[in-house]
Amino acid sequence: MEFLKELFLFIKERKKYWLIPILLVLAIFGFLIVLTQGTAIAPFVYTIF
């Protein structure tokens, strides 16, 4: 949790607000991959990438 706290402080201090959408998209893709790993949906999700 310390990493996330420091990351958000960095974004706030340096005014790098354009990083927030990029991080959100990466988190969603990561969650999708972890969620569908080992299920029947996995081949369909991997074709997106």
C-alpha positions in Angstrom: 0.0 0.0 0.0 3.0 2.3 0.6 3.8 2.1 -3.2 0.3 3.3 -4.2 0.4 6.1 -1.6 3.7 7.3 -3.0 2.5 7.0 -6.6 -0.5 9.2 -5.9 1.6 11.7 -4.0 4.0 11.8 -7.0 1.1 12.4 -9.4 -0.3 15.1 -7.2 2.9 17.0 -6.6 4.3 16.8 -10.2 0.8 17.4 -11.7 1.1 14.4 -13.9 -2.6 13.8 -14.1 -2.3 12.3 -17.6 -0.8 9.1 -15.9 -4.1 8.3 -14.2 -6.0 6.9 -17.2 -2.9 4.9 -18.3 -2.6 3.3 -14.9 -6.4 2.6 -14.8 -6.3 0.8 -18.2 -3.3 -1.2 -17.2 -4.9 -2.2 -13.9 -8.1 -3.3 -15.7 -6.2 -5.4 -18.2 -4.2 -7.0 -15.4 -7.3 -7.8 -13.5 -8.9 -9.3 -16.6 -5.9 -11.5 -17.2 -5.8 -12.7 -13.6 -9.6 -13.2 -13.5 -9.8 -15.3 -16.7 -6.7 -17.3 -16.3 -7.6 -21.0 -16.3 -11.2 -20.6 -17.4 -13.0 -21.2 -20.6 -13.1 -17.5 -21.3 -9.3 -17.2 -21.4 -8.8 -17.9 -25.2 -11.3 -15.2 -26.1 -9.7 -12.6 -23.9 -6.2 -13.3 -25.2 -7.4 -12.8 -28.8 -8.2 -9.2 -27.9 -4.5 -8.6 -27.2 
